[in-house]
Amino acid sequence: MSSHIMLTSHPRVRAGSAPAIRWGAAEARDRGPLIASLTQPAQRNAIGTHAGAYSVYRALAVAAGQLQRDHRPDLTDTSPAALIGPHPQWSEPDKIVSLDPWGHRVAEEFGALIAAGMDIRPTIAVTTAHINMPELQAAIAAGRLQPDGDILCANGDVRVTKAAIDPVWYLPGLAARFGIKEHELRRALFEQTGGMFPELVTRPDLQVFLPPIGGMTLYFFGDVAALGQPQTRVACRVHDECNGSDVFGSDICTCRPYLAHGIEVCIEMAQQGGVGLVIYNRKEGRALGEVTKFLVYNARKRQLGGDRAETYFERTECVAGVQDMRFQELMPDVFHWLGIRRIDRWTSMSNMKHGALVAAGIEVVERVPIPEALIPADARVEIDAKLAAGYFTPAAPPLEAELALAKGRGLHE
Ligand SMILES: [Zn+2]
């Protein structure tokens, strides 16, 4: 590689020398390989680079002299541990705009090009694991779950397949999804990242962007290959990251209890011959980030009148300017990737997630709320505020007088 700085915005190579991407093409070879590698500037047909937010660590490793900047992955034996797709949705117009449906199959589909020297990298990886959570052992002890020795063992071990997905944004499709002009989207992305990717505004011919953000992880329970068949029953929880609750068991929200309940429902579904699916999105604190989230916690607990449901969303908006930045409009893409057109048991109460699925043409048969017994006392503020805002509940939503009561702990309790 040259030691000169290469300006990606004004490449010296002539336009048209990189392979074309025909987003939404039915066959991988017609769609074309997605090349976001920095080792071959002339071949690049995407903006940004691989590994999402971790690309910045890669930069640090190169700067620190610990990584060769032209290192290329050896993909020997890395192929998916389970078959996913292709599904008809991969080529249905506008169905998938935020991930590369061929992202796990590049070594297979573009093997000859890779062998010929092209730097084509996976954006999706599929593997297997055993997981175990104290909540599952408790569910076995309480008789809610029965070990079967295959999907669920007596010690609480659960066999899963899991997939990690880096985001890949098809900019024209993304703009259409939000009903905005593509150049407006590109300009905002350019400006709001501090001008990190000049090609967003200088290279309208490059339509694919690998954003420097977190992706998602899927956990499958049961036979992944049965997805996409109309008779396959599916249970699902779409869970947006909440590190404080998910990992550390913080009791201010219902995140981990609902996640554990979702997994329980997924195991049941797999044991009945269906497929369970947990989708874990790296969208910490409604995609506002943890710093904002903790600022909001303080504001909620210090406000006059204490932490109460009626001001729950308002306190977030005061700090962040919005109540939520998760943009569920993009969430259904992963269901299209998996060939899912119907979800039989949907363990979520979010009206935004449900609305996004229905708008994307995915049928939701049964909505499964979090069992009351799983709601921590300090999380009552959150759940009441959400119910009042239109979250799904089979019971009546809380009354106004209820919402005005301070139910959360004080800051130093
Ligand atoms: Zn939470």
Residues whose N, C-alpha, C, O or C-beta is under 5 A from the ligand:
A	BS01	ZN	C242 S245 C253 T254 C255
